[in-house]
């Protein structure tokens, strides 16, 4: 039986992956790569757990205007 020896990041450490993170008490916050994990107002220093990755426009099903002719919600020929 293998044990997971990874530790969740702590307050003050650098964010390695952009996404949504939550504290031990479930408070969620959007953080970008290079940010520092903030102090939680209720807990002080805490562990942060990633709950979802940031999605880019293509993963959300949206396209950039002009790339494929029309942007989401526009009909061909509209400006």
Helices and strands as residue ranges (DSSP letters): E 9-10, E 19-22, E 28-31, E 47-53
